[in-house]
Amino acid sequence: MQSKDKQYRIFLKSTHQWVPVSKAEFDNYYRDINAYRRRQQEHGRCICPPSKRYLCDMDCGACPYHKGGNELSLDYSVTDDSGNEKRWLDDLPDDKPSIQSVIEDRELLNALYQRLDELDPDGRRICDLIMQGRSERDAAAELGMPRNTFVYRRDKLLAVLREALKDFI
């Protein structure tokens, strides 16, 4: 049975001193450390003896009781039933866009800018308001027209742009 007068202390590695604390402070300080250390031990990466656990500060790279455990690299290779060796890295998708798609997107953007420059000022303003994400009601109020008129002009403008850029889409 524990005594009610138990002293709680925290070891500060930076000053190499023990600091007396309350039970709540002790529990708060070691809660995350203990959970982290247990996870590391489950994976075989922490072999810290119980007498040295007070030194744990969750910096495994600098800890003398750290080992590799079950960590695997993306260079790790597996052999299938046919005897073919394959690295995990080979299964990662390549998210980079192809040169062809970049060039096509650039051509589309240039054509869109060219068509936008050819629009009348009202058409250009409608496009600006659409790109700003304005609602139909707000855009119509800013242009000083009824919402239905704005919607009609917007749809007509988008149809013209769609027709002009149909080779790209």
TORMARPA-780237 format. One record per atom (N, C-alpha, C): residue number from 1; residue in one letter; x, y, z. Coordinates in steps of 0.1 Angstrom, whole numbers. Atoms other than C-alpha are relative to their C-alpha. Example, Ala and Ser with C-alpha at 12.3 -4.5 7.8 and 13.67 -1.06 7.14 Angstrom:
residues 2
    nr   rest      c1      c2      c3
     1      A       9     -12       0
     1      A     123     -45      78
     1      A       9      12       0
     2      S      -9     -11       0
     2      S     137     -11      71
     2      S      -8      11       8
end
This chain:
residues 169
    nr   rest      c1      c2      c3
     1      M       8     -12       0
     1      M       0       0       0
     1      M       9      12       0
     2      Q      -9     -12       1
     2      Q      14      34      -9
     2      Q      -4      10      11
     3      S       1     -10     -10
     3      S      19      61      16
     3      S      -6      13      -6
     4      K       6     -12       5
     4      K      -1      93      13
     4      K      10      11      -1
     5      D     -10     -10       0
     5      D      31     113      18
     5      D      11      -3     -11
     6      K     -10       4      11
     6      K      48      98     -14
     6      K       5      13      -7
     7      Q      -6     -12       7
     7      Q      72     123     -30
     7      Q       1      -3     -15
     8      Y      -1       2      15
     8      Y      70     127     -68
     8      Y      11       9      -5
     9      R     -11      -8       5
     9      R     100     139     -87
     9      R       1      -3     -15
    10      I      -3       1      14
    10      I     109     145    -123
    10      I      15       3      -2
    11      F     -14      -2       2
    11      F     144     142    -136
    11      F       2       9     -13
    12      L      -2      -9      12
    12      L     155     171    -159
    12      L      14      -3      -5
    13      K     -13       4       6
    13      K     182     158    -183
    13      K       9      12      -2
    14      S      -8     -11       4
    14      S     193     193    -192
    14      S       8       5      12
    15      T      -7      -5     -12
    15      T     203     202    -156
    15      T       5     -11       8
    16      H      -4      12      -8
    16      H     208     166    -143
    16      H      -4       2      14
    17      Q       6      -2     -14
    17      Q     186     174    -113
    17      Q     -14      -6       1
    18      W      13       5      -3
    18      W     156     159     -97
    18      W      -8      12       5
    19      V       8     -11      -5
    19      V     127     184     -92
    19      V     -13      -6       6
    20      P      12       5      -6
    20      P      99     177     -67
    20      P     -12       7      -7
    21      V      12      -5       6
    21      V      64     180     -82
    21      V     -12      -7       6
    22      S      12       6      -6
    22      S      28     172     -73
    22      S      -3     -12      -8
    23      K       4      13       7
    23      K      12     139     -83
    23      K      -6       4     -14
    24      A       6      -4      12
    24      A      -9     157    -110
    24      A      11       4     -10
    25      E     -11      -4       9
    25      E      23     173    -125
    25      E       8     -12      -5
    26      F      -8      12       3
    26      F      41     140    -124
    26      F      -8      -8     -10
    27      D       8       8       9
    27      D      12     122    -141
    27      D      -1       7     -14
    28      N       0      -7      13
    28      N       9     149    -168
    28      N      13       0      -8
    29      Y     -13       0       6
    29      Y      46     149    -175
    29      Y       3     -13      -6
    30      Y      -4      14       5
    30      Y      50     111    -179
    30      Y     -11      -7      -8
    31      R      11       6       7
    31      R      16     104    -195
    31      R       4      -3     -15
    32      D      -4       1      14
    32      D      28     110    -231
    32      D      12      -8      -2
    33      I     -13       7       0
    33      I      63      97    -224
    33      I      -3     -15       1
    34      N       2      14      -3
    34      N      50      64    -210
    34      N      -8      -7     -12
    35      A       8       5      12
    35      A      25      59    -239
    35      A       9      -2     -12
    36      Y      -9       1      12
    36      Y      52      66    -265
    36      Y      10     -11       2
    37      R     -10      11      -3
    37      R      77      43    -248
    37      R      -6     -14      -1
    38      R       6      13       1
    38      R      52      15    -246
    38      R      -2      -4     -15
    39      R       2       3      15
    39      R      44      18    -284
    39      R      14      -4      -6
    40      Q     -14       4       5
    40      Q      82      17    -291
    40      Q       4     -14       5
    41      Q      -3      13      -5
    41      Q      86     -13    -269
    41      Q      -8     -11      -7
    42      E       8      10       8
    42      E      57     -31    -287
    42      E       6      -3     -13
    43      H      -6       2      14
    43      H      75     -27    -320
    43      H      15      -3       1
    44      G     -14       4      -2
    44      G     109     -37    -305
    44      G      10      10      -2
    45      R     -10     -11       3
    45      R     125      -3    -309
    45      R       5       6      13
    46      C      -4      -5     -13
    46      C     129       5    -271
    46      C       3     -12       9
    47      I      -4      11      -9
    47      I     149     -18    -248
    47      I       5       6      13
    48      C      -3      -8     -12
    48      C     151       7    -220
    48      C      -3      -8      13
    49      P       2       8     -12
    49      P     156     -11    -186
    49      P      -9       9      10
    50      P       9      -8      -9
    50      P     130      -1    -159
    50      P       8      10       9
    51      S      -7      -9      -9
    51      S     158      15    -138
    51      S       4      13      -7
    52      K      -4     -12       8
    52      K     165      40    -166
    52      K     -11       7      -7
    53      R      12      -6       7
    53      R     130      49    -177
    53      R      -2      15       3
    54      Y       1     -14      -3
    54      Y     132      83    -160
    54      Y       8       9     -10
    55      L      -8      -7      10
    55      L     157      93    -187
    55      L      -7       2     -13
    56      C       7      -1      13
    56      C     131      89    -215
    56      C      -6      14      -2
    57      D       6     -13       4
    57      D     123     122    -233
    57      D      -6      -1     -14
    58      M       6       3      13
    58      M     109     106    -265
    58      M       9       4     -11
    59      D     -10      -3      10
    59      D     141     114    -284
    59      D       8     -13      -3
    60      C      -5      13       2
    60      C     148      79    -296
    60      C      14       0      -8
    61      G     -13      -1       8
    61      G     176      90    -320
    61      G      12       2       9
    62      A     -12      -3      -9
    62      A     198     101    -290
    62      A       0     -10      11
    63      C       1      10     -11
    63      C     188      72    -267
    63      C       9     -12      -2
    64      P      -9      12       2
    64      P     214      45    -261
    64      P      -8     -13       1
    65      Y       8      12      -2
    65      Y     185      20    -255
    65      Y     -10      -2     -12
    66      H       8       0      12
    66      H     170      25    -290
    66      H       6     -11     -10
    67      K      -4      10      11
    67      K     172      -3    -317
    67      K      -9       0     -11
    68      G       8      -1      12
    68      G     158      -8    -351
    68      G     -14      -6       1
    69      G      13       6      -2
    69      G     129     -31    -341
    69      G      -5      -5     -13
    70      N       7       5      13
    70      N     104     -39    -369
    70      N      -2      11     -10
    71      E       1     -10      10
    71      E     110      -8    -389
    71      E       5      -5     -13
    72      L      -4       5      13
    72      L     112     -15    -426
    72      L       1      13      -9
    73      S      -2     -11      10
    73      S     124       8    -454
    73      S      -8      -3     -12
    74      L       7       2      13
    74      L     107      14    -487
    74      L       9      -8     -10
    75      D      -9       8       8
    75      D     138      -3    -502
    75      D      -2     -15       3
    76      Y       2      14      -4
    76      Y     127     -35    -484
    76      Y      -6      -7     -12
    77      S       5       8      11
    77      S     121     -62    -510
    77      S      -7     -12       5
    78      V       7      12      -3
    78      V      97     -91    -510
    78      V       1      -9     -12
    79      T       0      10      11
    79      T      98    -123    -531
    79      T     -13      -7      -1
    80      D      13       7       2
    80      D      66    -136    -546
    80      D       2     -15      -2
    81      D       0      15       2
    81      D      57    -173    -552
    81      D       8      -4     -12
    82      S      -7       3      12
    82      S      73    -171    -586
    82      S      15       2       1
    83      G     -14      -3      -3
    83      G     107    -160    -571
    83      G       4      14      -5
    84      N      -3     -14       5
    84      N     104    -124    -585
    84      N       1       9      12
    85      E      -2      -9     -12
    85      E     118     -98    -561
    85      E      -5      13      -4
    86      K       6     -13       3
    86      K     100     -66    -558
    86      K       2       9      12
    87      R      -1      -9     -11
    87      R     107     -35    -537
    87      R     -13       7       3
    88      W      12      -7      -4
    88      W      79     -17    -518
    88      W       0      13      -7
    89      L      -1     -13       6
    89      L      91      16    -534
    89      L      -6      -1     -14
    90      D       5       2      13
    90      D      81       1    -568
    90      D     -15       1      -1
    91      D      15       0      -1
    91      D      44       0    -557
    91      D      -5      14       2
    92      L       5     -14      -3
    92      L      42      38    -549
    92      L      -4       6     -14
    93      P       4      -7      12
    93      P      22      57    -575
    93      P       8      12      -3
    94      D      -7     -12       4
    94      D      39      84    -595
    94      D     -10      11      -2
    95      D      10     -10       0
    95      D      18     115    -588
    95      D       4      12      -9
    96      K      -5     -11       8
    96      K      39     138    -611
    96      K      -8       0     -13
    97      P       7      -1      13
    97      P      20     150    -642
    97      P      10      -3     -11
    98      S      -9       3      11
    98      S      34     139    -675
    98      S       3      13      -7
    99      I      -3     -12       7
    99      I      51     165    -697
    99      I     -11       3     -10
   100      Q      10      -3      10
   100      Q      24     161    -723
   100      Q     -12       7       6
   101      S      12      -6      -7
   101      S      -4     169    -698
   101      S       3      15       4
   102      V      -4     -14      -4
   102      V      16     200    -686
   102      V      -1       9     -12
   103      I       1      -8      12
   103      I      19     212    -722
   103      I     -14       3      -4
   104      E      14      -2       3
   104      E     -17     206    -729
   104      E      -7      10       9
   105      D       6      -9      -9
   105      D     -28     224    -698
   105      D       5      15      -3
   106      R      -6     -13       3
   106      R      -5     253    -707
   106      R      -7       6     -13
   107      E       6      -4      12
   107      E     -20     255    -742
   107      E     -15       4       3
   108      L      14      -3      -3
   108      L     -56     254    -728
   108      L       0      14       8
   109      L       0     -12      -8
   109      L     -47     282    -703
   109      L       3      12      -9
   110      N      -3     -11       9
   110      N     -32     304    -730
   110      N     -12       3      -9
   111      A      12      -3       8
   111      A     -63     299    -752
   111      A     -11       6       8
   112      L      10      -6      -9
   112      L     -86     307    -723
   112      L       3      15       3
   113      Y      -3     -14      -2
   113      Y     -67     339    -715
   113      Y      -2       8     -13
   114      Q       2      -7      13
   114      Q     -68     349    -752
   114      Q     -15       2      -2
   115      R      14      -2       1
   115      R    -106     343    -753
   115      R      -5      10      10
   116      L       5      -9     -10
   116      L    -111     362    -721
   116      L       4      15      -3
   117      D      -4     -14       5
   117      D     -91     392    -735
   117      D      -9       5     -11
   118      E       9      -4      11
   118      E    -115     392    -765
   118      E     -14       4       5
   119      L      14      -2      -5
   119      L    -146     395    -743
   119      L      -3      15       2
   120      D       4     -14      -4
   120      D    -165     427    -738
   120      D       2       2      15
   121      P      -2      -3     -15
   121      P    -161     444    -704
   121      P     -10      -7       9
   122      D      10       7      -9
   122      D    -193     430    -690
   122      D       3     -15       1
   123      G      -4      15       1
   123      G    -183     394    -701
   123      G      12      -2       9
   124      R     -12       1      -8
   124      R    -149     399    -685
   124      R      -3       1      15
   125      R       4      -2     -14
   125      R    -165     412    -653
   125      R      -7     -12       5
   126      I       7      12      -4
   126      I    -188     382    -652
   126      I       9     -11       3
   127      C     -10      11      -2
   127      C    -159     358    -655
   127      C       8       3      13
   128      D      -7      -3     -13
   128      D    -140     377    -627
   128      D      -8      -3      12
   129      L       9       3     -11
   129      L    -170     374    -604
   129      L      -2     -15       2
   130      I       1      14      -1
   130      I    -173     337    -612
   130      I      12      -6       7
   131      M     -13       5      -5
   131      M    -136     331    -605
   131      M       2       4      15
   132      Q      -1      -4     -14
   132      Q    -140     350    -571
   132      Q      -9      -9       8
   133      G       9       8      -8
   133      G    -167     325    -561
   133      G     -12       7       5
   134      R      12      -8      -4
   134      R    -194     351    -558
   134      R     -13      -7      -3
   135      S      13       7       3
   135      S    -230     339    -556
   135      S      -7       8     -11
   136      E       8      -7      11
   136      E    -254     347    -584
   136      E      -6      13       4
   137      R       7     -12      -5
   137      R    -273     372    -563
   137      R      10      11       2
   138      D     -10     -11      -2
   138      D    -241     391    -552
   138      D       6       5     -13
   139      A      -6      -4      13
   139      A    -226     391    -587
   139      A     -10       9      -8
   140      A      10      -8       7
   140      A    -259     404    -602
   140      A      -2      14       7
   141      A       2     -13      -7
   141      A    -262     431    -575
   141      A      12       9      -4
   142      E     -12      -8       3
   142      E    -226     442    -582
   142      E       0       6     -14
   143      L       1      -4      13
   143      L    -233     444    -619
   143      L     -12       9      -3
   144      G      12      -8       1
   144      G    -266     462    -613
   144      G     -11      -6     -10
   145      M      10       6       9
   145      M    -288     437    -631
   145      M      -8     -11       9
   146      P       7      10      -7
   146      P    -315     412    -620
   146      P       8     -14      -1
   147      R      -7      13      -1
   147      R    -303     377    -610
   147      R      -2      -9     -12
   148      N       3       8      12
   148      N    -320     360    -639
   148      N       7       5     -12
   149      T      -8      -5      12
   149      T    -303     383    -664
   149      T      14      -4       2
   150      F     -14       4      -2
   150      F    -269     376    -648
   150      F       1     -15      -3
   151      V      -1      14       3
   151      V    -276     338    -650
   151      V      -1      -2     -15
   152      Y       2       2      14
   152      Y    -287     341    -686
   152      Y      13       4      -7
   153      R     -12      -4       6
   153      R    -256     361    -696
   153      R      12      -9       4
   154      R     -11       9      -4
   154      R    -233     338    -676
   154      R       0     -13      -7
   155      D       1      12       7
   155      D    -246     307    -692
   155      D       3       2     -15
   156      K      -3      -3      14
   156      K    -244     323    -726
   156      K      15       1      -2
   157      L     -15      -2       1
   157      L    -208     334    -720
   157      L       8     -13       2
   158      L      -7      13      -2
   158      L    -198     300    -707
   158      L      -2     -10     -12
   159      A       2       8      12
   159      A    -213     283    -737
   159      A       9       5     -12
   160      V      -9      -5      10
   160      V    -193     306    -760
   160      V      14      -4       3
   161      L     -14       5      -4
   161      L    -161     298    -741
   161      L       2     -15      -2
   162      R       0      15       2
   162      R    -169     261    -741
   162      R       2      -3     -15
   163      E      -1       2      15
   163      E    -174     262    -779
   163      E      13       4      -5
   164      A     -13      -5       5
   164      A    -142     282    -785
   164      A      11      -9       5
   165      L     -11       8      -6
   165      L    -122     258    -763
   165      L      -3     -15      -1
   166      K       4      14       1
   166      K    -138     225    -774
   166      K      11      -9      -4
   167      D     -11       8       4
   167      D    -106     213    -790
   167      D       9      -4      11
   168      F      -9       3     -12
   168      F     -89     214    -756
   168      F      -6      -9      10
   169      I       7       7     -11
   169      I    -116     198    -735
   169      I      -4     -13      -4
end
